[in-house]
């Protein structure tokens, strides 16, 4: 029987199945975890109603804003129930399921806050620091030699972005809106905007590198230098090109 095997796999060494099943609450919680692991709709709804609706209380000491709570809740759903190794499979019944979920939610909340702080710190670095005048002789040579080709490659990369990503980059790099302001505009949490912007910039950098290498016909030995040039210059180029409607 699948549920019996599920319990047996979670028993401490030397423990008997009968002893593990003596507690009705433990059996109920293990059965709920088992159902969620198998993506049973009733189990998932019950888990949502019983535990996920309490996420706000679980993380109130970290951030009680509705947007942040929703962000944690969504991350928790993904970690517990999706992927090749859903985390709900790690629940053994040795403690209360509610406490186990609370710990998982707090861990996610703290990780989000750390990521948010790192993203905010990176985003606040001056553009001068991002582009850097001291690029070294090789990158300075590439910058002066391929300036126009680089600008065209960035324009092509911007053309491949979604409308939302172009708008986000324009709001941040040209309009100088803060991450908080953009988050309020889109009605999402600040960390979500940070991830959106990071992904958009990464996409521009990767696409620019590809376009530039194709146009210049460079060999594999030059790709790293081209990529380093792109990373050092892309933020400044975004500010210039988006500001001129590029």
Backbone as CSV, one residue per row, in Angstrom:
resi,resn,N_x,N_y,N_z,CA_x,CA_y,CA_z,C_x,C_y,C_z
1,UNK,0.847,-1.188,0.000,0.000,0.000,0.000,0.890,1.249,0.000
2,UNK,0.684,2.194,-0.906,1.580,3.342,-1.026,1.734,4.143,0.260
3,UNK,0.643,4.388,0.991,0.737,5.199,2.197,1.551,4.488,3.274
4,UNK,1.406,3.182,3.377,2.194,2.413,4.348,3.674,2.531,4.012
5,UNK,4.016,2.408,2.733,5.413,2.562,2.322,5.912,3.973,2.631
6,UNK,5.034,4.964,2.398,5.373,6.360,2.668,5.762,6.527,4.138
7,UNK,4.982,5.945,5.047,5.269,6.046,6.479,6.528,5.267,6.825
8,UNK,6.652,4.059,6.281,7.808,3.217,6.600,9.117,3.903,6.229
9,UNK,9.114,4.637,5.124,10.323,5.328,4.676,10.717,6.459,5.620
10,UNK,9.767,6.901,6.469,10.023,8.037,7.341,10.192,7.638,8.800
11,UNK,10.154,6.353,9.069,10.328,5.884,10.442,11.788,5.966,10.869
12,UNK,12.051,6.361,12.113,13.423,6.308,12.614,13.910,4.873,12.627
13,UNK,15.197,4.690,12.589,15.770,3.346,12.608,15.297,2.582,13.837
14,UNK,14.778,1.397,13.641,14.340,0.547,14.738,12.923,0.793,15.203
15,UNK,12.244,1.815,14.674,10.874,2.114,15.104,9.899,1.206,14.379
16,UNK,8.769,0.954,15.046,7.735,0.118,14.433,6.658,0.984,13.819
17,UNK,6.064,0.464,12.749,4.986,1.199,12.096,3.803,1.403,13.011
18,UNK,3.519,0.420,13.858,2.376,0.528,14.765,2.533,1.673,15.729
19,UNK,3.743,1.827,16.270,3.986,2.911,17.217,3.842,4.261,16.540
20,UNK,4.295,4.348,15.283,4.217,5.613,14.559,2.786,6.024,14.289
21,UNK,1.900,5.023,14.170,0.513,5.317,13.820,-0.390,5.490,15.033
22,UNK,0.183,5.376,16.237,-0.637,5.495,17.439,-1.245,6.886,17.577
23,UNK,-0.517,7.897,17.152,-1.004,9.275,17.248,-1.855,9.600,16.024
24,UNK,-3.125,9.909,16.268,-4.020,10.242,15.158,-3.563,11.498,14.431
25,UNK,-3.084,12.493,15.210,-2.666,13.747,14.583,-1.475,13.531,13.660
26,UNK,-0.507,12.689,14.098,0.648,12.394,13.254,0.205,11.696,11.983
27,UNK,-0.688,10.716,12.129,-1.180,9.980,10.958,-1.894,10.924,9.999
28,UNK,-2.729,11.803,10.532,-3.465,12.747,9.687,-2.514,13.661,8.934
29,UNK,-1.489,14.152,9.624,-0.563,15.078,8.980,0.291,14.372,7.943
30,UNK,0.711,13.154,8.236,1.466,12.382,7.249,0.597,12.050,6.038
31,UNK,-0.675,11.771,6.288,-1.581,11.458,5.189,-1.804,12.695,4.315
32,UNK,-1.875,13.871,4.963,-2.020,15.114,4.210,-0.770,15.368,3.372
33,UNK,0.411,15.177,3.970,1.667,15.351,3.230,1.734,14.375,2.062
34,UNK,1.321,13.156,2.300,1.300,12.127,1.255,0.386,12.553,0.109
35,UNK,-0.796,13.064,0.441,-1.729,13.510,-0.591,-1.189,14.686,-1.381
36,UNK,-0.542,15.625,-0.692,0.041,16.778,-1.381,1.180,16.358,-2.298
37,UNK,1.963,15.385,-1.832,3.065,14.892,-2.647,2.556,14.272,-3.944
38,UNK,1.368,13.693,-3.867,0.756,13.078,-5.056,-0.160,14.059,-5.803
39,UNK,-0.121,15.328,-5.358,-0.882,16.409,-6.010,-2.383,16.138,-6.026
40,UNK,-2.882,15.566,-4.934,-4.319,15.333,-4.840,-5.012,16.672,-4.564
41,UNK,-5.992,17.065,-5.374,-6.619,18.384,-5.229,-7.179,18.664,-3.838
42,UNK,-7.832,17.668,-3.230,-8.418,17.865,-1.904,-7.326,18.128,-0.874
43,UNK,-6.234,17.370,-0.957,-5.123,17.547,-0.024,-4.493,18.925,-0.193
44,UNK,-4.304,19.345,-1.428,-3.698,20.653,-1.670,-4.578,21.783,-1.158
45,UNK,-5.897,21.649,-1.348,-6.812,22.674,-0.851,-6.787,22.723,0.677
46,UNK,-6.762,21.550,1.309,-6.725,21.504,2.763,-5.431,22.101,3.304
47,UNK,-4.316,21.796,2.641,-3.032,22.357,3.055,-3.057,23.875,2.926
48,UNK,-3.626,24.354,1.832,-3.723,25.795,1.605,-4.543,26.457,2.712
49,UNK,-5.683,25.849,3.031,-6.590,26.420,4.024,-6.017,26.352,5.439
50,UNK,-5.321,25.258,5.737,-4.846,25.044,7.102,-3.519,25.718,7.392
51,UNK,-2.590,25.693,6.421,-1.234,26.150,6.694,-0.814,27.383,5.876
52,UNK,-1.060,27.368,4.579,-0.564,28.476,3.757,-1.254,29.796,4.073
53,UNK,-2.490,29.732,4.549,-3.156,30.991,4.900,-2.543,31.619,6.152
54,UNK,-1.735,30.849,6.887,-1.084,31.354,8.106,0.299,31.941,7.841
55,UNK,0.719,31.972,6.583,2.064,32.447,6.265,2.278,33.872,6.771
56,UNK,1.261,34.724,6.674,1.391,36.098,7.161,1.803,36.146,8.621
57,UNK,1.198,35.277,9.432,1.549,35.222,10.848,2.948,34.642,11.036
58,UNK,3.286,33.652,10.201,4.596,33.010,10.319,5.736,33.997,10.089
59,UNK,5.564,34.916,9.124,6.679,35.793,8.721,6.472,37.241,9.165
60,UNK,5.540,37.477,10.053,5.228,38.853,10.461,6.432,39.560,11.067
61,UNK,7.328,38.813,11.686,8.506,39.432,12.274,9.547,39.837,11.249
62,UNK,9.397,39.348,10.017,10.332,39.694,8.945,9.774,40.830,8.101
63,UNK,8.544,40.657,7.626,7.873,41.675,6.808,6.404,41.284,6.742
64,UNK,5.529,42.147,7.210,4.103,41.812,7.253,3.328,42.392,6.074
65,UNK,4.024,43.031,5.116,3.312,43.623,3.981,2.650,42.530,3.149
66,UNK,1.426,42.767,2.647,0.707,41.750,1.868,1.491,41.255,0.666
67,UNK,2.191,42.154,-0.019,2.950,41.750,-1.206,4.056,40.769,-0.828
68,UNK,4.747,41.046,0.281,5.822,40.151,0.709,5.262,38.805,1.154
69,UNK,4.173,38.824,1.894,3.549,37.575,2.351,3.123,36.722,1.155
70,UNK,2.532,37.363,0.147,2.138,36.622,-1.058,3.351,36.027,-1.756
71,UNK,4.455,36.787,-1.767,5.687,36.303,-2.390,6.203,35.064,-1.663
72,UNK,6.233,35.121,-0.344,6.688,33.970,0.446,5.764,32.783,0.218
73,UNK,4.471,33.042,0.223,3.498,31.962,0.046,3.694,31.252,-1.297
74,UNK,3.935,32.040,-2.361,4.128,31.442,-3.676,5.423,30.638,-3.732
75,UNK,6.485,31.176,-3.143,7.739,30.429,-3.087,7.555,29.131,-2.304
76,UNK,6.784,29.205,-1.239,6.547,28.025,-0.413,5.794,26.961,-1.206
77,UNK,4.780,27.381,-1.938,4.048,26.421,-2.794,5.008,25.724,-3.759
78,UNK,5.841,26.526,-4.412,6.752,25.971,-5.409,7.737,24.991,-4.787
79,UNK,8.301,25.359,-3.638,9.292,24.497,-3.005,8.672,23.208,-2.461
80,UNK,7.475,23.337,-1.896,6.859,22.168,-1.273,6.289,21.177,-2.276
81,UNK,5.734,21.686,-3.369,4.926,20.812,-4.216,5.419,20.626,-5.646
82,UNK,6.473,21.325,-6.061,6.907,21.214,-7.447,8.364,20.791,-7.528
83,UNK,8.799,20.526,-8.746,10.183,20.130,-8.971,10.372,18.635,-8.861
84,UNK,11.579,18.198,-9.136,11.876,16.762,-9.090,11.915,16.222,-7.670
85,UNK,12.166,17.108,-6.682,12.225,16.688,-5.278,11.414,17.653,-4.418
86,UNK,10.084,17.544,-4.439,9.244,18.444,-3.631,9.606,18.338,-2.155
87,UNK,9.718,19.487,-1.492,10.162,19.505,-0.099,9.166,18.850,0.861
88,UNK,7.897,18.777,0.461,6.910,18.145,1.347,7.278,16.695,1.622
89,UNK,8.055,16.106,0.725,8.498,14.718,0.909,9.439,14.591,2.104
90,UNK,10.009,15.704,2.568,10.953,15.660,3.692,10.259,15.683,5.050
91,UNK,8.929,15.898,5.059,8.212,15.892,6.332,8.123,14.454,6.848
92,UNK,8.596,14.235,8.078,8.661,12.887,8.636,7.625,12.625,9.715
93,UNK,6.949,13.671,10.178,5.988,13.481,11.253,6.612,13.508,12.629
94,UNK,7.911,13.774,12.709,8.561,13.806,14.029,8.169,15.049,14.819
95,UNK,7.647,16.044,14.131,7.138,17.249,14.777,5.837,17.654,14.117
96,UNK,5.196,18.688,14.627,3.922,19.131,14.056,4.144,19.720,12.663
97,UNK,3.226,19.427,11.761,3.328,19.922,10.394,3.288,21.452,10.366
98,UNK,2.447,22.047,11.237,2.371,23.502,11.269,3.704,24.147,11.610
99,UNK,4.408,23.581,12.574,5.723,24.107,12.946,6.730,23.919,11.838
100,UNK,6.641,22.792,11.157,7.543,22.496,10.050,7.341,23.506,8.912
101,UNK,6.083,23.798,8.608,5.774,24.782,7.556,6.239,26.168,7.978
102,UNK,6.061,26.499,9.254,6.491,27.810,9.756,7.989,27.994,9.564
103,UNK,8.772,26.984,9.880,10.226,27.066,9.706,10.572,27.261,8.233
104,UNK,9.887,26.506,7.363,10.144,26.625,5.925,9.801,28.026,5.427
105,UNK,8.676,28.573,5.903,8.265,29.915,5.481,9.256,30.969,5.965
106,UNK,9.711,30.851,7.187,10.684,31.807,7.723,11.998,31.741,6.966
107,UNK,12.419,30.546,6.615,13.670,30.405,5.868,13.552,31.110,4.513
108,UNK,12.415,30.915,3.850,12.192,31.572,2.562,12.162,33.087,2.737
109,UNK,11.454,33.560,3.771,11.337,34.998,4.005,12.708,35.632,4.231
110,UNK,13.536,34.985,5.031,14.861,35.536,5.309,15.739,35.513,4.061
111,UNK,15.631,34.456,3.272,16.395,34.382,2.022,15.964,35.478,1.048
112,UNK,14.653,35.724,0.983,14.152,36.786,0.111,14.687,38.150,0.554
113,UNK,14.692,38.376,1.855,15.193,39.649,2.362,16.682,39.819,2.057
114,UNK,17.448,38.734,2.191,18.878,38.829,1.876,19.080,39.106,0.388
115,UNK,18.304,38.402,-0.453,18.407,38.618,-1.894,18.003,40.036,-2.257
116,UNK,16.964,40.517,-1.600,16.470,41.880,-1.839,17.537,42.899,-1.473
117,UNK,18.222,42.671,-0.354,19.261,43.607,0.077,20.431,43.610,-0.904
118,UNK,20.806,42.411,-1.380,21.896,42.339,-2.354,21.514,43.024,-3.651
119,UNK,20.279,42.770,-4.112,19.823,43.376,-5.367,19.756,44.885,-5.252
120,UNK,19.274,45.361,-4.113,19.167,46.803,-3.904,20.553,47.437,-3.879
121,UNK,21.501,46.760,-3.227,22.858,47.292,-3.150,23.485,47.366,-4.532
122,UNK,23.303,46.315,-5.318,23.851,46.286,-6.674,23.210,47.349,-7.542
123,UNK,21.880,47.466,-7.417,21.154,48.420,-8.251,21.536,49.850,-7.929
124,UNK,21.967,50.111,-6.685,22.289,51.473,-6.286,23.725,51.875,-6.620
125,UNK,24.518,50.936,-7.117,25.876,51.305,-7.473,25.855,52.361,-8.568
126,UNK,26.705,53.378,-8.494,26.726,54.400,-9.537,27.025,53.788,-10.890
127,UNK,26.437,54.386,-11.927,26.702,53.897,-13.284,28.186,53.969,-13.589
128,UNK,28.865,55.008,-13.066,30.288,55.131,-13.319,31.040,53.907,-12.824
129,UNK,30.574,53.369,-11.678,31.209,52.173,-11.145,30.909,50.980,-12.009
130,UNK,29.678,50.912,-12.513,29.282,49.778,-13.342,30.066,49.742,-14.641
131,UNK,30.310,50.937,-15.237,31.014,50.940,-16.512,32.521,50.920,-16.310
132,UNK,32.987,51.661,-15.305,34.403,51.634,-14.982,35.300,52.202,-16.059
133,UNK,36.008,53.282,-15.756,36.967,53.820,-16.710,38.222,52.961,-16.771
134,UNK,38.512,52.292,-15.660,39.722,51.484,-15.616,39.399,50.075,-16.077
135,UNK,39.230,49.916,-17.387,38.853,48.615,-17.924,40.057,47.753,-18.271
136,UNK,41.208,48.318,-18.267,42.375,47.586,-18.705,42.603,47.815,-20.194
137,UNK,43.821,47.614,-20.677,44.150,47.935,-22.077,43.329,47.145,-23.097
138,UNK,43.061,45.859,-22.817,42.349,45.045,-23.809,40.914,45.530,-23.989
139,UNK,40.206,45.774,-22.861,38.818,46.214,-22.965,38.723,47.649,-23.472
140,UNK,39.679,48.489,-23.112,39.680,49.849,-23.645,39.853,49.846,-25.157
141,UNK,40.684,48.933,-25.639,40.882,48.806,-27.084,39.593,48.350,-27.754
142,UNK,38.938,47.347,-27.180,37.688,46.848,-27.744,36.618,47.939,-27.734
143,UNK,36.560,48.710,-26.624,35.541,49.741,-26.502,35.705,50.807,-27.589
144,UNK,36.925,51.241,-27.813,37.148,52.290,-28.817,36.982,51.760,-30.227
145,UNK,37.373,50.524,-30.450,37.333,49.964,-31.812,35.921,49.586,-32.241
146,UNK,35.113,49.085,-31.296,33.819,48.525,-31.669,32.637,49.319,-31.093
147,UNK,32.838,50.609,-30.824,31.817,51.414,-30.161,30.476,51.375,-30.900
148,UNK,30.491,51.641,-32.209,29.238,51.691,-32.962,28.621,50.303,-33.105
149,UNK,29.470,49.309,-33.323,28.957,47.940,-33.431,28.305,47.510,-32.128
150,UNK,28.895,47.947,-31.028,28.340,47.620,-29.714,26.968,48.263,-29.533
151,UNK,26.857,49.542,-29.899,25.577,50.244,-29.763,24.495,49.558,-30.592
152,UNK,24.839,49.147,-31.797,23.861,48.465,-32.654,23.459,47.115,-32.062
153,UNK,24.418,46.429,-31.449,24.119,45.132,-30.835,23.177,45.309,-29.646
154,UNK,23.378,46.392,-28.866,22.483,46.656,-27.737,21.086,46.983,-28.249
155,UNK,20.982,47.779,-29.322,19.670,48.095,-29.895,18.956,46.816,-30.328
156,UNK,19.696,45.918,-30.962,19.096,44.656,-31.399,18.632,43.835,-30.202
157,UNK,19.440,43.841,-29.144,19.081,43.087,-27.934,17.831,43.669,-27.285
158,UNK,17.734,45.003,-27.250,16.544,45.642,-26.679,15.299,45.288,-27.476
159,UNK,15.462,45.151,-28.784,14.324,44.810,-29.634,13.775,43.426,-29.376
160,UNK,14.573,42.575,-28.731,14.127,41.214,-28.441,13.454,41.091,-27.069
161,UNK,13.474,42.167,-26.298,12.837,42.130,-24.986,11.318,42.233,-25.121
162,UNK,10.629,41.797,-24.092,9.185,42.004,-24.039,8.915,43.483,-23.756
163,UNK,7.703,43.915,-24.032,7.343,45.314,-23.752,7.529,45.646,-22.278
164,UNK,7.155,44.694,-21.417,7.281,44.964,-19.983,8.738,45.155,-19.594
165,UNK,9.627,44.301,-20.108,11.031,44.415,-19.728,11.646,45.713,-20.236
166,UNK,11.290,46.125,-21.455,11.793,47.408,-21.960,11.289,48.566,-21.101
167,UNK,10.014,48.478,-20.712,9.449,49.528,-19.866,10.151,49.575,-18.516
168,UNK,10.398,48.414,-17.921,11.086,48.356,-16.636,12.469,48.991,-16.727
169,UNK,13.214,48.635,-17.766,14.554,49.190,-17.929,14.507,50.695,-18.146
170,UNK,13.504,51.164,-18.908,13.379,52.596,-19.139,13.029,53.330,-17.830
171,UNK,12.099,52.753,-17.062,11.703,53.382,-15.803,12.885,53.494,-14.853
172,UNK,13.700,52.448,-14.801,14.808,52.441,-13.848,16.003,53.245,-14.343
173,UNK,16.418,53.003,-15.610,17.645,53.625,-16.103,17.452,55.045,-16.614
174,UNK,16.278,55.344,-17.165,16.054,56.667,-17.757,15.246,57.570,-16.833
175,UNK,14.120,57.039,-16.340,13.271,57.851,-15.464,13.780,57.900,-14.032
176,UNK,14.756,57.036,-13.736,15.376,56.993,-12.397,14.373,56.698,-11.289
177,UNK,13.354,55.896,-11.593,12.419,55.477,-10.548,13.107,54.487,-9.627
178,UNK,12.802,54.576,-8.354,13.368,53.631,-7.394,12.694,52.274,-7.555
179,UNK,13.335,51.257,-7.012,12.736,49.919,-7.056,11.407,49.908,-6.312
180,UNK,11.341,50.651,-5.221,10.085,50.734,-4.456,8.967,51.332,-5.304
181,UNK,9.297,52.381,-6.052,8.283,53.040,-6.881,7.798,52.129,-7.996
182,UNK,8.734,51.405,-8.603,8.348,50.486,-9.680,7.508,49.346,-9.119
183,UNK,7.883,48.859,-7.936,7.112,47.785,-7.304,5.685,48.245,-7.028
184,UNK,5.539,49.479,-6.551,4.203,50.012,-6.287,3.416,50.161,-7.586
185,UNK,4.097,50.556,-8.643,3.445,50.741,-9.939,2.875,49.429,-10.458
186,UNK,3.647,48.354,-10.294,3.218,47.043,-10.796,2.473,46.220,-9.736
187,UNK,2.372,46.762,-8.541,1.684,46.092,-7.444,2.295,44.723,-7.136
188,UNK,3.616,44.703,-7.079,4.353,43.497,-6.703,5.365,43.883,-5.639
189,UNK,6.031,42.889,-5.074,7.021,43.171,-4.046,8.319,43.655,-4.685
190,UNK,9.081,44.424,-3.926,10.345,44.975,-4.404,11.283,43.888,-4.917
191,UNK,11.337,42.759,-4.236,12.234,41.681,-4.670,11.837,41.133,-6.034
192,UNK,10.541,41.176,-6.354,10.086,40.729,-7.668,10.616,41.658,-8.751
193,UNK,10.537,42.965,-8.508,11.062,43.945,-9.474,12.563,43.755,-9.646
194,UNK,13.269,43.504,-8.551,14.715,43.284,-8.628,15.032,42.103,-9.531
195,UNK,14.267,41.026,-9.380,14.501,39.840,-10.218,14.171,40.135,-11.679
196,UNK,13.064,40.847,-11.910,12.691,41.201,-13.286,13.805,42.002,-13.950
197,UNK,14.297,43.017,-13.240,15.347,43.864,-13.808,16.635,43.082,-14.038
198,UNK,16.984,42.227,-13.092,18.204,41.428,-13.242,18.117,40.516,-14.456
199,UNK,16.951,39.866,-14.610,16.780,38.978,-15.764,16.818,39.748,-17.075
200,UNK,16.192,40.937,-17.097,16.172,41.743,-18.322,17.587,42.182,-18.692
201,UNK,18.354,42.622,-17.693,19.730,43.058,-17.980,20.585,41.890,-18.438
202,UNK,20.391,40.730,-17.801,21.153,39.550,-18.219,20.823,39.172,-19.656
203,UNK,19.530,39.255,-19.999,19.124,38.928,-21.362,19.747,39.893,-22.367
204,UNK,19.760,41.183,-22.009,20.375,42.179,-22.895,21.869,41.890,-23.054
205,UNK,22.544,41.589,-21.953,23.987,41.331,-22.014,24.295,40.101,-22.868
206,UNK,23.531,39.023,-22.663,23.774,37.798,-23.427,23.492,38.003,-24.908
207,UNK,22.372,38.676,-25.197,21.998,38.909,-26.586,22.978,39.865,-27.269
208,UNK,23.418,40.901,-26.532,24.385,41.848,-27.087,25.691,41.143,-27.422
209,UNK,26.151,40.301,-26.527,27.384,39.548,-26.772,27.250,38.694,-28.018
210,UNK,26.123,38.023,-28.140,25.903,37.154,-29.308,25.888,37.967,-30.608
211,UNK,25.130,39.077,-30.610,25.048,39.917,-31.814,26.417,40.482,-32.185
212,UNK,27.147,40.939,-31.177,28.443,41.552,-31.427,29.435,40.537,-31.992
213,UNK,29.441,39.357,-31.418,30.351,38.312,-31.904,30.006,37.913,-33.333
214,UNK,28.699,37.802,-33.619,28.282,37.436,-34.977,28.684,38.511,-35.981
215,UNK,28.451,39.785,-35.632,28.754,40.880,-36.551,30.244,40.995,-36.813
216,UNK,31.045,40.829,-35.746,32.487,41.010,-35.894,33.183,39.753,-36.388
217,UNK,32.462,38.635,-36.344,33.050,37.378,-36.789,34.212,36.946,-35.929
218,UNK,34.121,37.186,-34.637,35.246,36.861,-33.751,35.278,35.373,-33.452
219,UNK,36.462,34.899,-33.133,36.616,33.505,-32.775,36.333,33.277,-31.311
220,UNK,36.335,32.001,-30.932,36.007,31.634,-29.553,36.957,32.289,-28.552
221,UNK,38.209,32.517,-28.968,39.194,33.085,-28.042,38.870,34.523,-27.646
222,UNK,38.062,35.211,-28.467,37.732,36.612,-28.179,36.397,36.781,-27.466
223,UNK,35.625,35.703,-27.347,34.284,35.811,-26.780,34.312,36.328,-25.347
224,UNK,35.235,35.821,-24.530,35.299,36.257,-23.131,35.587,37.741,-23.018
225,UNK,36.482,38.244,-23.872,36.787,39.670,-23.838,35.595,40.498,-24.273
226,UNK,34.883,40.024,-25.305,33.687,40.726,-25.772,32.641,40.745,-24.656
227,UNK,32.446,39.600,-24.006,31.452,39.506,-22.927,31.821,40.444,-21.777
228,UNK,33.107,40.527,-21.443,33.544,41.423,-20.368,33.268,42.877,-20.735
229,UNK,33.484,43.226,-22.001,33.185,44.582,-22.458,31.700,44.876,-22.329
230,UNK,30.875,43.905,-22.728,29.421,44.086,-22.664,28.980,44.326,-21.225
231,UNK,29.445,43.486,-20.310,29.040,43.605,-18.913,29.460,44.958,-18.346
232,UNK,30.638,45.434,-18.731,31.141,46.699,-18.186,30.405,47.909,-18.736
233,UNK,29.767,47.770,-19.908,29.191,48.921,-20.585,27.673,48.908,-20.703
234,UNK,27.041,47.772,-20.437,25.638,47.634,-20.815,24.719,48.597,-20.061
235,UNK,24.953,48.848,-18.770,24.063,49.745,-18.023,24.104,51.164,-18.572
236,UNK,25.323,51.650,-18.869,25.441,52.997,-19.433,24.766,53.064,-20.797
237,UNK,24.929,52.016,-21.599,24.305,51.995,-22.925,22.802,51.962,-22.838
238,UNK,22.268,51.234,-21.864,20.817,51.198,-21.683,20.300,52.592,-21.375
239,UNK,21.010,53.320,-20.516,20.571,54.672,-20.151,20.561,55.575,-21.387
240,UNK,21.602,55.480,-22.196,21.689,56.338,-23.373,20.661,55.950,-24.440
241,UNK,20.594,54.668,-24.774,19.755,54.237,-25.890,18.268,54.318,-25.553
242,UNK,17.895,53.901,-24.351,16.499,53.988,-23.967,16.073,55.438,-23.829
243,UNK,16.987,56.277,-23.414,16.660,57.683,-23.255,16.444,58.406,-24.570
244,UNK,16.973,57.816,-25.656,16.780,58.422,-26.980,15.760,57.647,-27.792
245,UNK,15.021,56.746,-27.101,14.007,55.969,-27.801,14.551,54.771,-28.531
246,UNK,15.833,54.382,-28.223,16.456,53.281,-28.899,15.925,51.952,-28.464
